Amino acid sequence: MSEESSGALANNAPPASPRTTVIEASQLSRSFGETKAAQDVSFEVRRGEILGFLGPNGAGKSTTLRMITGLIAADRGSAKICGIDVATHPIEAKKKFGYLPESIPLYEEMEVIDYLRFIGSARGIAKAVLEKSIDRISKRLGLLPMLRRRCGTLSKGFRQRVGLAQALIHNPEVVILDEPTNGLDPRQIIEVRSLIRELATDCAVIFSTHILQEIAAICTRIIVIHSGHLIADGTPDELAGDSSEDWQVVTSGSGVDPEQCPGLQLAPGVEGSTGETVHRWLGESAPDLGDLSIQIYRSGSRLLHVGRSRESLEQVYLRLTGGERVQA
Amino acid sequence: MKDILIVARRECGAYFQTPIAWIFIALQIAILSFFFFLYSPFFIIESADMRVWFGLMPFTLMVFAPAVTMRLWSEELRTGSTEVLLSLPVKVVNLVIGKWLASVVVLLASVICSLGIPATISYLAASPIDWGPIIGGYIGTVLAGMMFLALGCWVSALSRNQVVSLLVGVTAGIVLVLALSPDFASFISGTNETLARIVESLGVQSHFRSIERGVLAISDVVYFLSGSCFFLALTVFQVELKKQ
């Protein structure tokens, strides 16, 4: 299968403009037995976007990504990549994306260069172009010294880079990465983030993670998946913006009894670095500082801060997912 | 076709760049030679032929074919590399044929390595040997081997555990070689003639024996080729089923 022999759909597809929609997921649903892994998940991704798929482990992130890549069939709904339906034209759709699975599976006995040659050939890259592609992607990912090493002898960081190289070797229009920084050291994480930012200038990047720092650092848009449902979709500012008028009261120790201060609600699961409990005042008016200070005094706590504050991404996430903790 | 060759080349690399293929080939030839030269009447009857060698072939194939193929899909399923493989723009049927073809290359390498045996017999024989049965035996070996390897491919796609794949593959081979044997068919022919005929026609031995004698009947060739296609189709179905 050569580049020249790409199917009619791919050849006839109009060239994508900078903000073209490249992924269209429509009501994707999938169950495994009684477990509903994804339910009516719909979203679009445009070229140039870095979309973060956020959710706790087992929320349905990987299932949704695997439906988009055609690795598992959707019970209901459809996924299109660059306008090509993954279910009806899988081969044409697969030419459009590069995919890095969570577990970075490589063929242990193969040398890195042979592995990339295999992937490139199977992706239909002509032999003359393939060597240049391998050289380009190896330079970009710092893989040049490792090309003659067997995949089985590589460190976790280099395995991740080889995984990324196979996903990018054909210059895909869509890059789908499942937990791409899992297990990397801080320096490698920074490098991968920088690479993802670079990639987004040419294509759309969609990646899943349960690490909030990741999302905050690089995403232009966030989708939060919880119990198989898409529960939020927007930019980090949009998601935090819903509560920008909130008042926040920070106390040490056990804090005030919310029942004694109507309107004051405990922000679920949020804990400061020194053990203080964070209370958030919901409403447009400021809390009655007189009553509040009496309550705080009686409870033996100490007032640390009173003010209007935007929610942090962690607080947004906890609010959306009902207090489920994530790695921050 | 190009996709098939790309996949086959990768799998051949996995077989021949590691000791796997060489161990299988050496073991198969060593075991066959052991029984052929030491436990058969080869030196007693003073006959320069390889009937015993090829007579043992279905029994060795039923063990060695699943041993060769057990890693083809089981290992991919265990490590998760099927995720990358199935995200490539290659049809599942081409992946399956490519992998199977690589295992056939191992079989052919084994056949080529064993050619020294008939060459030696021919050199030492007092009178010219009859090459017909030997060539027929080798054709039968390749045809039967292709079917056993296709069976092994399918079994390998059933489980992510290579040991399970090997055991199920050997068991299925025993059914094809021993349970559906001419001896068993003649045993039940007294009670049910139709069933006996079905058993004989489904078993490997009855088809292999006629080719081994140098008689290349179309029905026997069709049996092995259709058997290979049947098991390869089952493999494609099994891999596609993983998406469901």
Chai-1 contact restraints between the chains, C-beta under 6 A:
chainA,res_idxA,chainB,res_idxB,connection_type,confidence,min_distance_angstrom,max_distance_angstrom,comment,restraint_id
A,M1,B,K2,contact,1.0,0.0,6.0,A-B,restraint_1
A,M1,B,D3,contact,1.0,0.0,6.0,A-B,restraint_2
A,T69,B,S87,contact,1.0,0.0,6.0,A-B,restraint_3
A,L71,B,L86,contact,1.0,0.0,6.0,A-B,restraint_4
A,I72,B,K243,contact,1.0,0.0,6.0,A-B,restraint_5
A,A73,B,K243,contact,1.0,0.0,6.0,A-B,restraint_6
A,A73,B,Q244,contact,1.0,0.0,6.0,A-B,restraint_7
A,I91,B,P89,contact,1.0,0.0,6.0,A-B,restraint_8
A,K94,B,P89,contact,1.0,0.0,6.0,A-B,restraint_9
A,K95,B,P89,contact,1.0,0.0,6.0,A-B,restraint_10
A,Y99,B,S87,contact,1.0,0.0,6.0,A-B,restraint_11
A,P101,B,E83,contact,1.0,0.0,6.0,A-B,restraint_12
A,S103,B,G80,contact,1.0,0.0,6.0,A-B,restraint_13
A,P105,B,T79,contact,1.0,0.0,6.0,A-B,restraint_14
A,P105,B,G80,contact,1.0,0.0,6.0,A-B,restraint_15
A,P105,B,S81,contact,1.0,0.0,6.0,A-B,restraint_16
A,E109,B,A14,contact,1.0,0.0,6.0,A-B,restraint_17
A,E109,B,Q17,contact,1.0,0.0,6.0,A-B,restraint_18
A,E109,B,T18,contact,1.0,0.0,6.0,A-B,restraint_19
A,F118,B,R10,contact,1.0,0.0,6.0,A-B,restraint_20
A,S121,B,I6,contact,1.0,0.0,6.0,A-B,restraint_21
A,A122,B,I6,contact,1.0,0.0,6.0,A-B,restraint_22
A,A122,B,L88,contact,1.0,0.0,6.0,A-B,restraint_23
A,A122,B,V90,contact,1.0,0.0,6.0,A-B,restraint_24
